[in-house]
Amino acid sequence: MDDKHMQIGEVAARTELSLRTIRHYEETGLVIPSARSQGGFRLYTETDVARLMVIRRMKPLGFSLEQMRDLLDATDRLDGDDHLDADEREVLLGRVREYEQAATEQVDKLRVQLVRAEDFAATLRTRLGQNTSVALS
């Protein structure tokens, strides 16, 4: 990826995360700025942005910070230059598969909730339509 460094404001705009949230993820060790400017400002790379996007996508699915950390650790190790033997690689891939399955289950649950919410909104629209036509008579 590109070695271009970005300040936290640009990263916040690109990820649609607040500065406070990005700093919180730094404090919890989920993402560490790749560098600091001479003035001490946090500097991030595309890799850091990609990591924040993984976190951002996991959050609404209900994953905990520890689960985020575990998945990021597994993907970091899989993507790293470390020489993993076949057993280590399979264990890491198994962890990633578990998160994929959990994410799919959460998405299915959210779809059910969305259908229910849409039904509720339709019920309210119908009710308002009935009351409006009565009021106009």
C-alpha positions in Angstrom: 0.0 0.0 0.0 0.9 3.6 -0.3 3.4 5.0 2.3 1.7 8.5 2.2 0.9 9.7 5.7 -2.3 11.3 6.7 -3.2 13.3 9.8 -6.0 12.1 12.0 -8.5 14.6 10.6 -8.2 13.2 7.1 -8.5 9.7 8.5 -11.6 10.6 10.4 -13.1 12.0 7.2 -12.3 9.0 5.1 -13.5 6.5 7.7 -16.5 8.5 8.9 -15.2 8.0 12.5 -14.9 10.8 15.0 -11.4 11.9 16.2 -12.5 10.8 19.7 -13.3 7.3 18.4 -10.0 6.9 16.5 -8.2 8.0 19.7 -10.2 5.5 21.7 -9.2 2.7 19.3 -5.6 3.8 19.7 -5.9 3.8 23.5 -7.3 0.3 23.4 -4.5 -0.9 21.1 -6.7 -1.7 18.1 -4.9 0.8 15.8 -1.6 2.5 16.4 -0.6 5.5 14.2 2.3 4.4 11.9 4.2 7.5 12.7 4.2 10.9 14.5 5.1 14.2 12.9 7.8 16.4 14.3 5.1 18.3 16.1 3.8 15.1 17.6 0.7 14.7 15.4 -0.5 11.2 14.7 0.2 10.0 11.2 -1.6 7.2 9.5 -1.1 5.1 6.4 -3.6 3.4 4.0 -3.0 0.2 6.0 -4.1 2.0 9.2 -7.2 3.3 7.4 -8.0 -0.2 6.2 -7.7 -1.5 9.8 -10.0 1.2 11.0 -12.5 0.3 8.4 -12.5 -3.3 9.6 -13.2 -2.1 13.1 -15.9 0.3 11.8 -17.6 -2.6 10.0 -17.4 -4.9 13.1 -18.9 -2.4 15.5 -22.5 -2.4 14.3 -22.5 -6.2 14.2 -21.9 -6.2 18.0 -18.4 -7.5 18.1 -16.5 -6.6 21.3 -13.2 -4.7 21.3 -11.5 -8.0 22.3 -13.1 -9.8 19.4 -11.9 -7.0 17.1 -8.4 -7.3 18.5 -8.5 -11.1 18.0 -9.6 -10.9 14.4 -7.1 -8.2 13.6 -4.3 -10.2 15.2 -5.3 -13.2 13.0 -5.4 -11.2 9.8 -2.2 -9.4 10.7 -0.4 -12.7 11.2 -1.9 -14.2 8.0 -0.9 -11.0 6.0 2.5 -10.7 7.7 5.8 -11.8 6.4 6.1 -14.3 9.2 6.6 -17.8 7.9 3.7 -19.7 9.2 3.6 -23.5 9.1 0.5 -25.1 7.6 -1.0 -25.9 11.1 -0.6 -22.3 12.3 -2.1 -21.0 9.0 -5.1 -23.3 9.3 -5.7 -22.3 13.0 -5.7 -18.6 11.9 -7.9 -19.2 9.0 -10.3 -21.1 11.3 -10.5 -18.0 13.5 -11.3 -15.8 10.5 -13.9 -18.3 9.4 -15.5 -18.2 12.8 -15.8 -14.4 12.6 -17.2 -14.6 9.1 -19.9 -17.0 10.3 -20.7 -14.8 13.3 -20.9 -11.8 11.0 -23.2 -13.6 8.6 -25.5 -14.6 11.6 -25.6 -11.0 12.8 -26.4 -9.8 9.3 -29.3 -12.3 9.1 -30.6 -11.1 12.5 -30.4 -7.4 11.4 -32.3 -8.3 8.2 -35.1 -9.7 10.4 -35.1 -6.6 12.5 -35.1 -4.4 9.4 -38.2 -6.2 8.0 -39.9 -5.7 11.3 -39.0 -2.1 11.4 -40.3 -1.6 7.9 -43.5 -3.3 8.7 -44.0 -1.1 11.8 -43.3 2.0 9.7 -45.8 0.8 7.1 -48.4 0.2 9.8 -47.9 3.8 11.1 -48.2 5.2 7.5 -51.4 3.2 7.0 -52.8 4.5 10.3 -51.9 8.1 9.5 -53.5 7.7 6.1 -56.8 6.4 7.6 -56.8 9.3 10.1 -56.1 11.9 7.4 -58.9 10.7 5.2 -61.3 10.8 8.1 -60.2 14.3 9.1 -60.7 15.5 5.5 -64.3 14.2 5.2 
